[in-house]
Amino acid sequence: MKQGRKAYESGFTKTMDEIRQVGGFGDPEQWRFDWERSYTRDQLLELLPTTGVLTRLPAEKVAEILAGIGDAIDATAGFTMPYTTVAVTATRTNRRLTGSDPAPAPPSPGHQV
């Protein structure tokens, strides 16, 4: 989980740097919300094939994995998944770039500014 968090963090840092370079915005902020959702057995087994590596496996392998997960859930009282939602925000200012300002670098592919 820490490796995944680091990958996202570097992306957010890059996005915040790009917002600063573009101009016309106040200093960007990163907001983080940690939350949890409890799933029934059926809800979790419906969700899992739509996420992660299970989206790339053959159907028979996914069925095998889900059967094992279903057995594990049956042995417990349910399943609670932790989530983290992160957003980058910046307030638009009245400052506009002028012809004397250096042209901002274009955003990196895959990043929205």
PEDAPE-V527324 format. One record per helix or strand of 3 or more residues. SS is the DSSP state (@ for helix, = for strand). FROM is the first residue (numbers start at 1). TO is the last residue. If there is no record, write none. Layout:
# PEDAPE-V527324
SS_FROM_TO + SS_FROM_TO
This chain:
# PEDAPE-V527324
@_2_22 + =_29_39 + @_41_48 + @_52_56 + @_59_74 + =_79_89
